[in-house]
Amino acid sequence: MSRLTIYDRLSYLKQRVENPNVSLEDKCDIIEFFMKYNIIFNQGLSIENFFKDIEKLTENIGGADGW
């Protein structure tokens, strides 16, 4: 995982959801991620999967999005 903080990655995802130029498919993936991990500590979901999924969704930071 790169040196970006979780806060940086979550901020990036929030920005992507709010960006009108991001595809509906990408927005749905991000919203599903937030829904899935909203209950991470209450339902015993894997923190390792959280990190894998957030890395996958934010692998384009610094790319075409201008981040």
CHARMM-style PDB file with segment names, atoms N, HN, CA, C and O in Angstrom:
ATOM      1  N   MET     1       0.849  -1.173   0.000  1.00  0.00      PROA
ATOM      2  CA  MET     1       0.000   0.000   0.000  1.00  0.00      PROA
ATOM      3  C   MET     1       0.893   1.234   0.000  1.00  0.00      PROA
ATOM      4  O   MET     1       1.917   1.266   0.683  1.00  0.00      PROA
ATOM      5  N   SER     2       0.508   2.239  -0.760  1.00  0.00      PROA
ATOM      6  HN  SER     2      -0.324   2.213  -1.315  1.00  0.00      PROA
ATOM      7  CA  SER     2       1.338   3.437  -0.845  1.00  0.00      PROA
ATOM      8  C   SER     2       1.278   4.243   0.450  1.00  0.00      PROA
ATOM      9  O   SER     2       0.592   3.860   1.398  1.00  0.00      PROA
ATOM     10  N   ARG     3       1.979   5.325   0.481  1.00  0.00      PROA
ATOM     11  HN  ARG     3       2.536   5.636  -0.290  1.00  0.00      PROA
ATOM     12  CA  ARG     3       2.092   6.131   1.683  1.00  0.00      PROA
ATOM     13  C   ARG     3       0.912   7.077   1.886  1.00  0.00      PROA
ATOM     14  O   ARG     3       0.921   7.872   2.826  1.00  0.00      PROA
ATOM     15  N   LEU     4      -0.078   7.009   1.046  1.00  0.00      PROA
ATOM     16  HN  LEU     4      -0.086   6.362   0.283  1.00  0.00      PROA
ATOM     17  CA  LEU     4      -1.264   7.835   1.244  1.00  0.00      PROA
ATOM     18  C   LEU     4      -2.015   7.358   2.478  1.00  0.00      PROA
ATOM     19  O   LEU     4      -2.118   6.158   2.731  1.00  0.00      PROA
ATOM     20  N   THR     5      -2.530   8.293   3.231  1.00  0.00      PROA
ATOM     21  HN  THR     5      -2.446   9.268   3.026  1.00  0.00      PROA
ATOM     22  CA  THR     5      -3.272   7.916   4.429  1.00  0.00      PROA
ATOM     23  C   THR     5      -4.663   7.445   4.062  1.00  0.00      PROA
ATOM     24  O   THR     5      -5.145   7.704   2.959  1.00  0.00      PROA
ATOM     25  N   ILE     6      -5.302   6.756   4.983  1.00  0.00      PROA
ATOM     26  HN  ILE     6      -4.910   6.546   5.879  1.00  0.00      PROA
ATOM     27  CA  ILE     6      -6.685   6.334   4.773  1.00  0.00      PROA
ATOM     28  C   ILE     6      -7.571   7.567   4.587  1.00  0.00      PROA
ATOM     29  O   ILE     6      -8.482   7.564   3.758  1.00  0.00      PROA
ATOM     30  N   TYR     7      -7.299   8.623   5.363  1.00  0.00      PROA
ATOM     31  HN  TYR     7      -6.560   8.626   6.036  1.00  0.00      PROA
ATOM     32  CA  TYR     7      -8.064   9.861   5.213  1.00  0.00      PROA
ATOM     33  C   TYR     7      -7.932  10.398   3.785  1.00  0.00      PROA
ATOM     34  O   TYR     7      -8.932  10.819   3.203  1.00  0.00      PROA
ATOM     35  N   ASP     8      -6.726  10.396   3.204  1.00  0.00      PROA
ATOM     36  HN  ASP     8      -5.913  10.055   3.677  1.00  0.00      PROA
ATOM     37  CA  ASP     8      -6.518  10.847   1.828  1.00  0.00      PROA
ATOM     38  C   ASP     8      -7.346  10.010   0.858  1.00  0.00      PROA
ATOM     39  O   ASP     8      -7.988  10.542  -0.048  1.00  0.00      PROA
ATOM     40  N   ARG     9      -7.322   8.716   1.057  1.00  0.00      PROA
ATOM     41  HN  ARG     9      -6.800   8.284   1.793  1.00  0.00      PROA
ATOM     42  CA  ARG     9      -8.043   7.815   0.162  1.00  0.00      PROA
ATOM     43  C   ARG     9      -9.556   7.999   0.269  1.00  0.00      PROA
ATOM     44  O   ARG     9     -10.259   8.005  -0.742  1.00  0.00      PROA
ATOM     45  N   LEU    10     -10.052   8.147   1.494  1.00  0.00      PROA
ATOM     46  HN  LEU    10      -9.482   8.141   2.316  1.00  0.00      PROA
ATOM     47  CA  LEU    10     -11.488   8.355   1.677  1.00  0.00      PROA
ATOM     48  C   LEU    10     -11.923   9.703   1.105  1.00  0.00      PROA
ATOM     49  O   LEU    10     -13.008   9.816   0.535  1.00  0.00      PROA
ATOM     50  N   SER    11     -11.086  10.715   1.256  1.00  0.00      PROA
ATOM     51  HN  SER    11     -10.205  10.623   1.719  1.00  0.00      PROA
ATOM     52  CA  SER    11     -11.379  12.030   0.675  1.00  0.00      PROA
ATOM     53  C   SER    11     -11.436  11.948  -0.848  1.00  0.00      PROA
ATOM     54  O   SER    11     -12.302  12.547  -1.485  1.00  0.00      PROA
ATOM     55  N   TYR    12     -10.501  11.199  -1.414  1.00  0.00      PROA
ATOM     56  HN  TYR    12      -9.797  10.712  -0.896  1.00  0.00      PROA
ATOM     57  CA  TYR    12     -10.475  10.992  -2.860  1.00  0.00      PROA
ATOM     58  C   TYR    12     -11.748  10.316  -3.340  1.00  0.00      PROA
ATOM     59  O   TYR    12     -12.330  10.727  -4.344  1.00  0.00      PROA
ATOM     60  N   LEU    13     -12.188   9.279  -2.629  1.00  0.00      PROA
ATOM     61  HN  LEU    13     -11.716   8.945  -1.814  1.00  0.00      PROA
ATOM     62  CA  LEU    13     -13.411   8.583  -3.025  1.00  0.00      PROA
ATOM     63  C   LEU    13     -14.623   9.500  -2.923  1.00  0.00      PROA
ATOM     64  O   LEU    13     -15.490   9.479  -3.797  1.00  0.00      PROA
ATOM     65  N   LYS    14     -14.693  10.295  -1.878  1.00  0.00      PROA
ATOM     66  HN  LYS    14     -13.990  10.313  -1.168  1.00  0.00      PROA
ATOM     67  CA  LYS    14     -15.793  11.243  -1.724  1.00  0.00      PROA
ATOM     68  C   LYS    14     -15.809  12.231  -2.882  1.00  0.00      PROA
ATOM     69  O   LYS    14     -16.872  12.535  -3.424  1.00  0.00      PROA
ATOM     70  N   GLN    15     -14.645  12.730  -3.261  1.00  0.00      PROA
ATOM     71  HN  GLN    15     -13.782  12.483  -2.821  1.00  0.00      PROA
ATOM     72  CA  GLN    15     -14.547  13.651  -4.383  1.00  0.00      PROA
ATOM     73  C   GLN    15     -15.025  12.991  -5.673  1.00  0.00      PROA
ATOM     74  O   GLN    15     -15.719  13.619  -6.473  1.00  0.00      PROA
ATOM     75  N   ARG    16     -14.657  11.731  -5.875  1.00  0.00      PROA
ATOM     76  HN  ARG    16     -14.093  11.221  -5.225  1.00  0.00      PROA
ATOM     77  CA  ARG    16     -15.068  11.020  -7.097  1.00  0.00      PROA
ATOM     78  C   ARG    16     -16.584  10.840  -7.166  1.00  0.00      PROA
ATOM     79  O   ARG    16     -17.178  10.959  -8.237  1.00  0.00      PROA
ATOM     80  N   VAL    17     -17.204  10.555  -6.031  1.00  0.00      PROA
ATOM     81  HN  VAL    17     -16.721  10.458  -5.161  1.00  0.00      PROA
ATOM     82  CA  VAL    17     -18.661  10.384  -6.023  1.00  0.00      PROA
ATOM     83  C   VAL    17     -19.345  11.701  -6.388  1.00  0.00      PROA
ATOM     84  O   VAL    17     -20.386  11.699  -7.046  1.00  0.00      PROA
ATOM     85  N   GLU    18     -18.769  12.812  -5.967  1.00  0.00      PROA
ATOM     86  HN  GLU    18     -17.924  12.814  -5.433  1.00  0.00      PROA
ATOM     87  CA  GLU    18     -19.361  14.127  -6.209  1.00  0.00      PROA
ATOM     88  C   GLU    18     -19.022  14.695  -7.581  1.00  0.00      PROA
ATOM     89  O   GLU    18     -19.608  15.697  -7.990  1.00  0.00      PROA
ATOM     90  N   ASN    19     -18.100  14.083  -8.291  1.00  0.00      PROA
ATOM     91  HN  ASN    19     -17.624  13.269  -7.958  1.00  0.00      PROA
ATOM     92  CA  ASN    19     -17.645  14.577  -9.584  1.00  0.00      PROA
ATOM     93  C   ASN    19     -18.604  14.133 -10.693  1.00  0.00      PROA
ATOM     94  O   ASN    19     -18.806  12.935 -10.888  1.00  0.00      PROA
ATOM     95  N   PRO    20     -19.201  15.099 -11.427  1.00  0.00      PROA
ATOM     96  CA  PRO    20     -20.149  14.725 -12.486  1.00  0.00      PROA
ATOM     97  C   PRO    20     -19.501  14.011 -13.663  1.00  0.00      PROA
ATOM     98  O   PRO    20     -20.206  13.411 -14.475  1.00  0.00      PROA
ATOM     99  N   ASN    21     -18.181  14.059 -13.778  1.00  0.00      PROA
ATOM    100  HN  ASN    21     -17.608  14.546 -13.119  1.00  0.00      PROA
ATOM    101  CA  ASN    21     -17.481  13.415 -14.892  1.00  0.00      PROA
ATOM    102  C   ASN    21     -17.123  11.957 -14.623  1.00  0.00      PROA
ATOM    103  O   ASN    21     -16.623  11.270 -15.514  1.00  0.00      PROA
ATOM    104  N   VAL    22     -17.373  11.479 -13.405  1.00  0.00      PROA
ATOM    105  HN  VAL    22     -17.780  12.037 -12.682  1.00  0.00      PROA
ATOM    106  CA  VAL    22     -17.077  10.088 -13.053  1.00  0.00      PROA
ATOM    107  C   VAL    22     -18.266   9.225 -13.465  1.00  0.00      PROA
ATOM    108  O   VAL    22     -19.420   9.602 -13.263  1.00  0.00      PROA
ATOM    109  N   SER    23     -17.975   8.082 -14.035  1.00  0.00      PROA
ATOM    110  HN  SER    23     -17.038   7.775 -14.199  1.00  0.00      PROA
ATOM    111  CA  SER    23     -19.037   7.201 -14.525  1.00  0.00      PROA
ATOM    112  C   SER    23     -19.945   6.704 -13.391  1.00  0.00      PROA
ATOM    113  O   SER    23     -19.524   6.587 -12.241  1.00  0.00      PROA
ATOM    114  N   LEU    24     -21.173   6.424 -13.743  1.00  0.00      PROA
ATOM    115  HN  LEU    24     -21.515   6.519 -14.678  1.00  0.00      PROA
ATOM    116  CA  LEU    24     -22.129   5.900 -12.777  1.00  0.00      PROA
ATOM    117  C   LEU    24     -21.643   4.563 -12.206  1.00  0.00      PROA
ATOM    118  O   LEU    24     -21.847   4.276 -11.026  1.00  0.00      PROA
ATOM    119  N   GLU    25     -21.011   3.764 -13.036  1.00  0.00      PROA
ATOM    120  HN  GLU    25     -20.845   3.998 -13.994  1.00  0.00      PROA
ATOM    121  CA  GLU    25     -20.477   2.468 -12.575  1.00  0.00      PROA
ATOM    122  C   GLU    25     -19.425   2.670 -11.484  1.00  0.00      PROA
ATOM    123  O   GLU    25     -19.448   1.988 -10.460  1.00  0.00      PROA
ATOM    124  N   ASP    26     -18.509   3.604 -11.706  1.00  0.00      PROA
ATOM    125  HN  ASP    26     -18.491   4.158 -12.538  1.00  0.00      PROA
ATOM    126  CA  ASP    26     -17.485   3.885 -10.697  1.00  0.00      PROA
ATOM    127  C   ASP    26     -18.108   4.431  -9.418  1.00  0.00      PROA
ATOM    128  O   ASP    26     -17.700   4.062  -8.317  1.00  0.00      PROA
ATOM    129  N   LYS    27     -19.093   5.309  -9.562  1.00  0.00      PROA
ATOM    130  HN  LYS    27     -19.425   5.610 -10.456  1.00  0.00      PROA
ATOM    131  CA  LYS    27     -19.770   5.863  -8.386  1.00  0.00      PROA
ATOM    132  C   LYS    27     -20.472   4.763  -7.601  1.00  0.00      PROA
ATOM    133  O   LYS    27     -20.440   4.760  -6.371  1.00  0.00      PROA
ATOM    134  N   CYS    28     -21.097   3.841  -8.298  1.00  0.00      PROA
ATOM    135  HN  CYS    28     -21.123   3.843  -9.297  1.00  0.00      PROA
ATOM    136  CA  CYS    28     -21.773   2.725  -7.623  1.00  0.00      PROA
ATOM    137  C   CYS    28     -20.770   1.852  -6.873  1.00  0.00      PROA
ATOM    138  O   CYS    28     -21.049   1.405  -5.760  1.00  0.00      PROA
ATOM    139  N   ASP    29     -19.605   1.605  -7.472  1.00  0.00      PROA
ATOM    140  HN  ASP    29     -19.378   1.968  -8.376  1.00  0.00      PROA
ATOM    141  CA  ASP    29     -18.565   0.827  -6.790  1.00  0.00      PROA
ATOM    142  C   ASP    29     -18.140   1.506  -5.494  1.00  0.00      PROA
ATOM    143  O   ASP    29     -17.964   0.850  -4.468  1.00  0.00      PROA
ATOM    144  N   ILE    30     -17.980   2.811  -5.548  1.00  0.00      PROA
ATOM    145  HN  ILE    30     -18.124   3.345  -6.382  1.00  0.00      PROA
ATOM    146  CA  ILE    30     -17.561   3.561  -4.365  1.00  0.00      PROA
ATOM    147  C   ILE    30     -18.654   3.542  -3.307  1.00  0.00      PROA
ATOM    148  O   ILE    30     -18.370   3.332  -2.127  1.00  0.00      PROA
ATOM    149  N   ILE    31     -19.892   3.759  -3.710  1.00  0.00      PROA
ATOM    150  HN  ILE    31     -20.123   3.930  -4.668  1.00  0.00      PROA
ATOM    151  CA  ILE    31     -21.013   3.740  -2.757  1.00  0.00      PROA
ATOM    152  C   ILE    31     -21.156   2.365  -2.130  1.00  0.00      PROA
ATOM    153  O   ILE    31     -21.398   2.256  -0.928  1.00  0.00      PROA
ATOM    154  N   GLU    32     -21.009   1.308  -2.931  1.00  0.00      PROA
ATOM    155  HN  GLU    32     -20.812   1.396  -3.908  1.00  0.00      PROA
ATOM    156  CA  GLU    32     -21.065  -0.049  -2.388  1.00  0.00      PROA
ATOM    157  C   GLU    32     -19.950  -0.271  -1.367  1.00  0.00      PROA
ATOM    158  O   GLU    32     -20.165  -0.919  -0.343  1.00  0.00      PROA
ATOM    159  N   PHE    33     -18.767   0.261  -1.641  1.00  0.00      PROA
ATOM    160  HN  PHE    33     -18.592   0.787  -2.473  1.00  0.00      PROA
ATOM    161  CA  PHE    33     -17.649   0.162  -0.707  1.00  0.00      PROA
ATOM    162  C   PHE    33     -18.022   0.807   0.622  1.00  0.00      PROA
ATOM    163  O   PHE    33     -17.836   0.208   1.681  1.00  0.00      PROA
ATOM    164  N   PHE    34     -18.549   2.037   0.566  1.00  0.00      PROA
ATOM    165  HN  PHE    34     -18.700   2.524  -0.294  1.00  0.00      PROA
ATOM    166  CA  PHE    34     -18.918   2.728   1.801  1.00  0.00      PROA
ATOM    167  C   PHE    34     -20.017   1.979   2.552  1.00  0.00      PROA
ATOM    168  O   PHE    34     -19.992   1.903   3.781  1.00  0.00      PROA
ATOM    169  N   MET    35     -20.965   1.435   1.823  1.00  0.00      PROA
ATOM    170  HN  MET    35     -20.985   1.497   0.825  1.00  0.00      PROA
ATOM    171  CA  MET    35     -22.039   0.676   2.476  1.00  0.00      PROA
ATOM    172  C   MET    35     -21.483  -0.575   3.136  1.00  0.00      PROA
ATOM    173  O   MET    35     -21.860  -0.911   4.259  1.00  0.00      PROA
ATOM    174  N   LYS    36     -20.591  -1.260   2.443  1.00  0.00      PROA
ATOM    175  HN  LYS    36     -20.285  -0.987   1.531  1.00  0.00      PROA
ATOM    176  CA  LYS    36     -20.017  -2.504   2.954  1.00  0.00      PROA
ATOM    177  C   LYS    36     -19.227  -2.269   4.232  1.00  0.00      PROA
ATOM    178  O   LYS    36     -19.367  -3.015   5.201  1.00  0.00      PROA
ATOM    179  N   TYR    37     -18.402  -1.240   4.234  1.00  0.00      PROA
ATOM    180  HN  TYR    37     -18.288  -0.634   3.447  1.00  0.00      PROA
ATOM    181  CA  TYR    37     -17.508  -1.017   5.363  1.00  0.00      PROA
ATOM    182  C   TYR    37     -18.052  -0.046   6.403  1.00  0.00      PROA
ATOM    183  O   TYR    37     -17.380   0.230   7.396  1.00  0.00      PROA
ATOM    184  N   ASN    38     -19.230   0.465   6.196  1.00  0.00      PROA
ATOM    185  HN  ASN    38     -19.776   0.240   5.389  1.00  0.00      PROA
ATOM    186  CA  ASN    38     -19.876   1.296   7.200  1.00  0.00      PROA
ATOM    187  C   ASN    38     -20.085   0.506   8.489  1.00  0.00      PROA
ATOM    188  O   ASN    38     -20.101   1.077   9.580  1.00  0.00      PROA
ATOM    189  N   ILE    39     -20.241  -0.792   8.358  1.00  0.00      PROA
ATOM    190  HN  ILE    39     -20.227  -1.255   7.472  1.00  0.00      PROA
ATOM    191  CA  ILE    39     -20.503  -1.646   9.522  1.00  0.00      PROA
ATOM    192  C   ILE    39     -19.312  -2.546   9.854  1.00  0.00      PROA
ATOM    193  O   ILE    39     -19.470  -3.579  10.505  1.00  0.00      PROA
ATOM    194  N   ILE    40     -18.123  -2.148   9.404  1.00  0.00      PROA
ATOM    195  HN  ILE    40     -17.995  -1.309   8.876  1.00  0.00      PROA
ATOM    196  CA  ILE    40     -16.951  -3.011   9.543  1.00  0.00      PROA
ATOM    197  C   ILE    40     -16.698  -3.451  10.976  1.00  0.00      PROA
ATOM    198  O   ILE    40     -16.367  -4.612  11.216  1.00  0.00      PROA
ATOM    199  N   PHE    41     -16.845  -2.558  11.912  1.00  0.00      PROA
ATOM    200  HN  PHE    41     -17.113  -1.615  11.717  1.00  0.00      PROA
ATOM    201  CA  PHE    41     -16.531  -2.920  13.287  1.00  0.00      PROA
ATOM    202  C   PHE    41     -17.709  -3.582  13.983  1.00  0.00      PROA
ATOM    203  O   PHE    41     -17.512  -4.339  14.933  1.00  0.00      PROA
ATOM    204  N   ASN    42     -18.907  -3.318  13.539  1.00  0.00      PROA
ATOM    205  HN  ASN    42     -19.066  -2.703  12.767  1.00  0.00      PROA
ATOM    206  CA  ASN    42     -20.096  -3.894  14.160  1.00  0.00      PROA
ATOM    207  C   ASN    42     -20.373  -5.321  13.699  1.00  0.00      PROA
ATOM    208  O   ASN    42     -20.973  -6.104  14.435  1.00  0.00      PROA
ATOM    209  N   GLN    43     -19.950  -5.658  12.505  1.00  0.00      PROA
ATOM    210  HN  GLN    43     -19.463  -5.021  11.907  1.00  0.00      PROA
ATOM    211  CA  GLN    43     -20.265  -6.973  11.951  1.00  0.00      PROA
ATOM    212  C   GLN    43     -19.041  -7.877  11.835  1.00  0.00      PROA
ATOM    213  O   GLN    43     -19.145  -8.997  11.336  1.00  0.00      PROA
ATOM    214  N   GLY    44     -17.908  -7.411  12.282  1.00  0.00      PROA
ATOM    215  HN  GLY    44     -17.823  -6.501  12.688  1.00  0.00      PROA
ATOM    216  CA  GLY    44     -16.713  -8.249  12.258  1.00  0.00      PROA
ATOM    217  C   GLY    44     -16.145  -8.487  10.877  1.00  0.00      PROA
ATOM    218  O   GLY    44     -15.531  -9.530  10.648  1.00  0.00      PROA
ATOM    219  N   LEU    45     -16.325  -7.559   9.939  1.00  0.00      PROA
ATOM    220  HN  LEU    45     -16.823  -6.712  10.124  1.00  0.00      PROA
ATOM    221  CA  LEU    45     -15.744  -7.707   8.614  1.00  0.00      PROA
ATOM    222  C   LEU    45     -14.227  -7.582   8.696  1.00  0.00      PROA
ATOM    223  O   LEU    45     -13.691  -6.993   9.635  1.00  0.00      PROA
ATOM    224  N   SER    46     -13.573  -8.121   7.744  1.00  0.00      PROA
ATOM    225  HN  SER    46     -14.008  -8.600   6.982  1.00  0.00      PROA
ATOM    226  CA  SER    46     -12.115  -8.172   7.733  1.00  0.00      PROA
ATOM    227  C   SER    46     -11.501  -6.804   7.437  1.00  0.00      PROA
ATOM    228  O   SER    46     -11.802  -6.198   6.408  1.00  0.00      PROA
ATOM    229  N   ILE    47     -10.657  -6.323   8.320  1.00  0.00      PROA
ATOM    230  HN  ILE    47     -10.412  -6.815   9.156  1.00  0.00      PROA
ATOM    231  CA  ILE    47      -9.953  -5.062   8.098  1.00  0.00      PROA
ATOM    232  C   ILE    47      -8.966  -5.202   6.940  1.00  0.00      PROA
ATOM    233  O   ILE    47      -8.686  -4.227   6.243  1.00  0.00      PROA
ATOM    234  N   GLU    48      -8.441  -6.406   6.733  1.00  0.00      PROA
ATOM    235  HN  GLU    48      -8.668  -7.198   7.300  1.00  0.00      PROA
ATOM    236  CA  GLU    48      -7.538  -6.638   5.612  1.00  0.00      PROA
ATOM    237  C   GLU    48      -8.264  -6.430   4.283  1.00  0.00      PROA
ATOM    238  O   GLU    48      -7.713  -5.845   3.350  1.00  0.00      PROA
ATOM    239  N   ASN    49      -9.503  -6.913   4.205  1.00  0.00      PROA
ATOM    240  HN  ASN    49      -9.951  -7.388   4.963  1.00  0.00      PROA
ATOM    241  CA  ASN    49     -10.282  -6.703   2.981  1.00  0.00      PROA
ATOM    242  C   ASN    49     -10.589  -5.230   2.772  1.00  0.00      PROA
ATOM    243  O   ASN    49     -10.609  -4.756   1.636  1.00  0.00      PROA
ATOM    244  N   PHE    50     -10.830  -4.499   3.857  1.00  0.00      PROA
ATOM    245  HN  PHE    50     -10.813  -4.884   4.780  1.00  0.00      PROA
ATOM    246  CA  PHE    50     -11.050  -3.062   3.768  1.00  0.00      PROA
ATOM    247  C   PHE    50      -9.855  -2.394   3.100  1.00  0.00      PROA
ATOM    248  O   PHE    50     -10.027  -1.598   2.177  1.00  0.00      PROA
ATOM    249  N   PHE    51      -8.649  -2.710   3.558  1.00  0.00      PROA
ATOM    250  HN  PHE    51      -8.510  -3.356   4.308  1.00  0.00      PROA
ATOM    251  CA  PHE    51      -7.456  -2.090   2.987  1.00  0.00      PROA
ATOM    252  C   PHE    51      -7.248  -2.507   1.533  1.00  0.00      PROA
ATOM    253  O   PHE    51      -6.852  -1.681   0.710  1.00  0.00      PROA
ATOM    254  N   LYS    52      -7.503  -3.752   1.206  1.00  0.00      PROA
ATOM    255  HN  LYS    52      -7.824  -4.424   1.874  1.00  0.00      PROA
ATOM    256  CA  LYS    52      -7.373  -4.205  -0.180  1.00  0.00      PROA
ATOM    257  C   LYS    52      -8.367  -3.480  -1.081  1.00  0.00      PROA
ATOM    258  O   LYS    52      -8.015  -3.027  -2.170  1.00  0.00      PROA
ATOM    259  N   ASP    53      -9.607  -3.374  -0.621  1.00  0.00      PROA
ATOM    260  HN  ASP    53      -9.893  -3.741   0.264  1.00  0.00      PROA
ATOM    261  CA  ASP    53     -10.637  -2.732  -1.439  1.00  0.00      PROA
ATOM    262  C   ASP    53     -10.391  -1.238  -1.606  1.00  0.00      PROA
ATOM    263  O   ASP    53     -10.581  -0.704  -2.698  1.00  0.00      PROA
ATOM    264  N   ILE    54      -9.974  -0.557  -0.546  1.00  0.00      PROA
ATOM    265  HN  ILE    54      -9.820  -0.992   0.342  1.00  0.00      PROA
ATOM    266  CA  ILE    54      -9.729   0.883  -0.677  1.00  0.00      PROA
ATOM    267  C   ILE    54      -8.523   1.145  -1.570  1.00  0.00      PROA
ATOM    268  O   ILE    54      -8.506   2.128  -2.311  1.00  0.00      PROA
ATOM    269  N   GLU    55      -7.527   0.289  -1.510  1.00  0.00      PROA
ATOM    270  HN  GLU    55      -7.541  -0.509  -0.908  1.00  0.00      PROA
ATOM    271  CA  GLU    55      -6.372   0.447  -2.400  1.00  0.00      PROA
ATOM    272  C   GLU    55      -6.800   0.263  -3.855  1.00  0.00      PROA
ATOM    273  O   GLU    55      -6.369   1.015  -4.728  1.00  0.00      PROA
ATOM    274  N   LYS    56      -7.634  -0.719  -4.115  1.00  0.00      PROA
ATOM    275  HN  LYS    56      -7.985  -1.331  -3.406  1.00  0.00      PROA
ATOM    276  CA  LYS    56      -8.101  -0.968  -5.481  1.00  0.00      PROA
ATOM    277  C   LYS    56      -8.897   0.222  -6.006  1.00  0.00      PROA
ATOM    278  O   LYS    56      -8.705   0.643  -7.146  1.00  0.00      PROA
ATOM    279  N   LEU    57      -9.787   0.765  -5.182  1.00  0.00      PROA
ATOM    280  HN  LEU    57      -9.943   0.423  -4.255  1.00  0.00      PROA
ATOM    281  CA  LEU    57     -10.634   1.870  -5.615  1.00  0.00      PROA
ATOM    282  C   LEU    57      -9.866   3.177  -5.762  1.00  0.00      PROA
ATOM    283  O   LEU    57     -10.330   4.082  -6.455  1.00  0.00      PROA
ATOM    284  N   THR    58      -8.717   3.295  -5.136  1.00  0.00      PROA
ATOM    285  HN  THR    58      -8.340   2.559  -4.573  1.00  0.00      PROA
ATOM    286  CA  THR    58      -7.963   4.540  -5.179  1.00  0.00      PROA
ATOM    287  C   THR    58      -6.637   4.409  -5.917  1.00  0.00      PROA
ATOM    288  O   THR    58      -5.758   5.256  -5.761  1.00  0.00      PROA
ATOM    289  N   GLU    59      -6.483   3.366  -6.712  1.00  0.00      PROA
ATOM    290  HN  GLU    59      -7.198   2.678  -6.839  1.00  0.00      PROA
ATOM    291  CA  GLU    59      -5.220   3.134  -7.393  1.00  0.00      PROA
ATOM    292  C   GLU    59      -4.907   4.211  -8.434  1.00  0.00      PROA
ATOM    293  O   GLU    59      -3.766   4.321  -8.882  1.00  0.00      PROA
ATOM    294  N   ASN    60      -5.905   5.004  -8.821  1.00  0.00      PROA
ATOM    295  HN  ASN    60      -6.832   4.914  -8.457  1.00  0.00      PROA
ATOM    296  CA  ASN    60      -5.696   6.037  -9.827  1.00  0.00      PROA
ATOM    297  C   ASN    60      -5.414   7.414  -9.249  1.00  0.00      PROA
ATOM    298  O   ASN    60      -5.396   8.398  -9.988  1.00  0.00      PROA
ATOM    299  N   ILE    61      -5.193   7.505  -7.939  1.00  0.00      PROA
ATOM    300  HN  ILE    61      -5.207   6.706  -7.338  1.00  0.00      PROA
ATOM    301  CA  ILE    61      -4.868   8.802  -7.361  1.00  0.00      PROA
ATOM    302  C   ILE    61      -3.618   9.337  -8.048  1.00  0.00      PROA
ATOM    303  O   ILE    61      -2.615   8.639  -8.189  1.00  0.00      PROA
ATOM    304  N   GLY    62      -3.705  10.582  -8.466  1.00  0.00      PROA
ATOM    305  HN  GLY    62      -4.520  11.150  -8.352  1.00  0.00      PROA
ATOM    306  CA  GLY    62      -2.584  11.193  -9.170  1.00  0.00      PROA
ATOM    307  C   GLY    62      -2.694  11.014 -10.670  1.00  0.00      PROA
ATOM    308  O   GLY    62      -1.815  11.439 -11.419  1.00  0.00      PROA
ATOM    309  N   GLY    63      -3.761  10.391 -11.105  1.00  0.00      PROA
ATOM    310  HN  GLY    63      -4.476  10.046 -10.496  1.00  0.00      PROA
ATOM    311  CA  GLY    63      -3.955  10.147 -12.530  1.00  0.00      PROA
ATOM    312  C   GLY    63      -4.794  11.219 -13.187  1.00  0.00      PROA
ATOM    313  O   GLY    63      -4.624  12.409 -12.918  1.00  0.00      PROA
ATOM    314  N   ALA    64      -5.685  10.801 -14.036  1.00  0.00      PROA
ATOM    315  HN  ALA    64      -5.823   9.835 -14.254  1.00  0.00      PROA
ATOM    316  CA  ALA    64      -6.499  11.705 -14.842  1.00  0.00      PROA
ATOM    317  C   ALA    64      -7.458  12.554 -14.020  1.00  0.00      PROA
ATOM    318  O   ALA    64      -7.974  13.552 -14.523  1.00  0.00      PROA
ATOM    319  N   ASP    65      -7.706  12.185 -12.779  1.00  0.00      PROA
ATOM    320  HN  ASP    65      -7.287  11.374 -12.370  1.00  0.00      PROA
ATOM    321  CA  ASP    65      -8.634  12.939 -11.953  1.00  0.00      PROA
ATOM    322  C   ASP    65      -8.027  14.241 -11.441  1.00  0.00      PROA
ATOM    323  O   ASP    65      -8.737  15.076 -10.880  1.00  0.00      PROA
ATOM    324  N   GLY    66      -6.747  14.418 -11.626  1.00  0.00      PROA
ATOM    325  HN  GLY    66      -6.171  13.740 -12.082  1.00  0.00      PROA
ATOM    326  CA  GLY    66      -6.081  15.625 -11.156  1.00  0.00      PROA
ATOM    327  C   GLY    66      -5.831  15.655  -9.679  1.00  0.00      PROA
ATOM    328  O   GLY    66      -5.633  16.721  -9.095  1.00  0.00      PROA
ATOM    329  N   TRP    67      -5.837  14.498  -9.068  1.00  0.00      PROA
ATOM    330  HN  TRP    67      -5.997  13.632  -9.542  1.00  0.00      PROA
ATOM    331  CA  TRP    67      -5.593  14.423  -7.628  1.00  0.00      PROA
ATOM    332  C   TRP    67      -4.161  14.210  -7.354  1.00  0.00      PROA
ATOM    333  OT1 TRP    67      -3.761  14.120  -6.194  1.00  0.00      PROA
TER     334      TRP     67
END
